[in-house]
């Protein structure tokens, strides 16, 4: 992987030596070639929310509708996650289909892990959320300590990608537990919870444009909060009517969300990240 990284840089450097290209523009071009994560735009967040909602419905479909249970479902999704991450790390350049397949793998795995921890282990949503928050914080701390940055802009080496996907997996799992904690333990219900998390995301968006708060901190805050939003939206779609849901088929809802994601990826162009978030 190091040879791939160096060859890519060398090929771009040789190309730039033969042309009168602006140095700043050249560095952005080189980074875009090396980065395997997408540029963070409105499209990114739309697909992210749809993916997290899909993770909730698909995870529940396997563990509940097919009655495989949380542990077996977690084992199945863990294998899919490991294969997806290994393929993503092995890839030489950004591939939007591979990236979002890996995101969906993290969010389905996060759903079943969170349900196993909070329900099967019996520590509840509060205990599960606290445990997963600690694991997420530990992942970010070790990442920053090891590489000096947790910015998405720094995700251009295999080691950084391992930290990136590990952190994402913990954030997806935390988000599932947090969504259930607000909707169920606090009795907010699915629609009210969705409004709460939507409002929090809106505040982060305002902070991004109107304050000097670290863009990296805001990015990871938004990334975590999209997961409980997706969790409560997913529960709203497939939970029984007497539980405040629409009682839709988990498989039907999952298929509709997957179609939406595919259409977004087909219709809209998505580039690799070329700047810090």
N, C-alpha and C positions, 0 to 999 in steps of 0.2 A: 504493500500500500504506500510505503514511503517513496518507492520508485515512481509510482503513478503520480503522486503529489509533485515530486521534483520534475518529472518529465513534462507535466502540464505547465508548471511555472516556466521552465526553460523554453518550451515551444512558444509561449506567449511573449517571453522576454525577447527571443530571437525575432519574432514578428514585429515587436515594437521598435527594435533597433533599426529596422529597415524602413520605418515610417516616421513621420513627424507627428507623433501622437502626444497629447497632453499627458504628463506623468500621473496626475490625479485620476484622469479618466482611465489610463492604462491599469492602475492598481485596482480600480473598481471592476474592470473587465476581467482581470486575472482572478480576483476574489470570486466573482460570479461563476467563473469556470470551475473553481475549486469547491465552492459551497454546494452542499446537497440538500439545503433547506430552502423553502420558498420565500420570496419577498412578502413581507407582512403588509397586506392591503385589506380593503373591505372584503374582497373575495376570499382571502385567507380565513377571516373570522366567520364568514357565512358557511364555508365548508367545514370549519372546525366545529361550529355549533351543530350542524347537521350530523357530523361524524360522531360527536358525543351522544347525541340523541339516538343515533343508530346503535351505538355501543350499548346503550341501556336496553333497547328493545331486543336486539340480537342476543345479548347476554342473558336476558330473562327468557327468551325463546328456548335457548338451549337448556338452562338450568331448571326452568319451571314448566314451560309448555311440553318439552320433551322429557321432563322429569329426570334429568341426569344428575341433578343435585349440584350444589355449589362447588364441591371439591373436584369432582370429575370434570365439570365444565371448566374450572380453573386450569386443570391439567391440560385439557385440549387446547384452550386458548393460549396457554403458556408456550406450548409447542409451536403454534402458529406465530406467536409473537417473536420467539427466538429465531425462527426461520426468516421472518420478515426483516428483523433488525440485522441479521447476518447478511442478508441480500442487500439491504440498504447500505451497509458499511462497505460491502465489496464493490458496489457500483462505482464507476469512475466519475460520474457526473450526476447532476440533479435530474431526477425523473419524477414528474408529478404523480404519475400513477403509483409508482412504488412508494413514494413518500406518504401519500394518503392511505394506501393499503396498510402501511405500518402504523399510522395514526389510529386507524380503525381497529387494528389488532391490539393496540395499547388500551383503547377505551372499552372494548369488550372484555379484555382480561381484567381491567380495573373494576368493571361492574361485578364480575363474579368473585374477585378477591375481596372487595368491600363487603359484599353480601356474606361471604364465608366468615370474614373477621367479625362483623357486627352481629350476625345471627347465629351461625354455627358455633362460634367460639363463645358466644354469649356475653361479649363485653359491651354490647349496645352501640348505638350511633354516636353517643358522646365519647365513649372510650375509644371507639374505632377511629373517629375523626381526630382525636388527640394523638393517637398512636401514629396515624398516617401523616399528620402534620409534622410530627417529629422526624419521621423517616424522610419526608420531602425536604425539610430544613437540613438534615444531615447530608442528603445527597447534594444539595446546592453548596453546602459548606465544603465538602470534600472536593467537589468539582472546582470551586474557586481556589481552594488551597493548592490543588494539584496543578491547575493550568493558569491561574491568575485572572480568569474571567469566566463569567457565566452568560455573557452576551451571546445571542444567537449568531452574531457576526463572527464569533470565534470557532464555530462548529465547521471546521474544514480539515480535521484530521481524524483518523479512526478512534483515538483515545477520547477526543472531544465528543465524537458521536456516541460512544458508549455512555458517557455521562449524560448527554442530551436525552437519549432514549430511556435511560434509567429514571431520570428526573421526570420525564413526561409520564412514564408508567405510574410513578408515585402520585403525580398530580392528578391523573385520571382517577386513580383509586380513591384519593382523598376527596375529590369532587363528588364521587358517587355517594360516599358516606355523609358528606356535608349536605348534599341535596336531600337525602333521606332524613337527616337530623332536623333540618328546618321544616320540611313538609310534614313529617310524621311526629317526631318527638315534640316539636314546638307547636304542632297543630295548625300550621299555616295553610296547609292544603297545597295542591299542585299549582293552581293559577296564581295565587298570592305569592308563592315561593318563586315562580317564574318572574313575576313583576319585580320582586326584591332583587334577585340576581341580575335581571336586566338593568335595573336602576344602578346597581353597583358597577356594572360594566360601562354604563353611560358616564358615570362619574370618573372612571379611569380614563375614558376617552377624552373627557374635558381636561383632566389633569395632564394628559399627554400633550395637548395643544396649548394649554394656558398656564402651565407651571413649569418649574425647572426640576421637578422630581425625576430621578433616574429613569430613563426610558427602559433600561433592562428590568428594573424593579416593576415598573408598570406592565411590561410585557408579560412577565411571569405571573403577576397578580391576575391579569386578564385571562391568561392561559388556564390558570387554576379555576377561575370563576365560570368560565364557559362550560366546564364539566358538570357542576351542580345544576346549571341552567339546562343543559342537555338531559341530565338525569330526571329532573322534575317534568320536563316536556315529554320525555319518553314514558314516564309513569302516567302522565295525563292522557297520553294516547291509548295505552293498553290496560290500565287498571279498570276494575268494574265500575259501573255507574254509581253504585252505592258507596264507593270509596272516592268519588269525585273525578273519576276518569271517564274516557269515552268508550271503553270496552272494545277497542279495535283489536283485530288480530295482530299478535306480535310479529308474525311472519309477514303479514300484509304491510304493516307500518314500516318494518325493516326494509322491505322491497321498495316501497315508495321513497324512503330516505336515500337508499342506495342509488335509485334512478336520478334523484335530484343532484346528488354528488357527481355522478357520471356526466350529467348534462352540463353542470358548471365547468367541469374539467374539459369537456369537448368544446363548448362554446367560447369560453374565455381563455386567453393566454395567461400562463403563470410562469414567471421567471424565477431564477435562483436569486437568493438574497445577495445584495451587493453593498449593504450598509448595516450598521448596528441598529438594534431596535430598542 
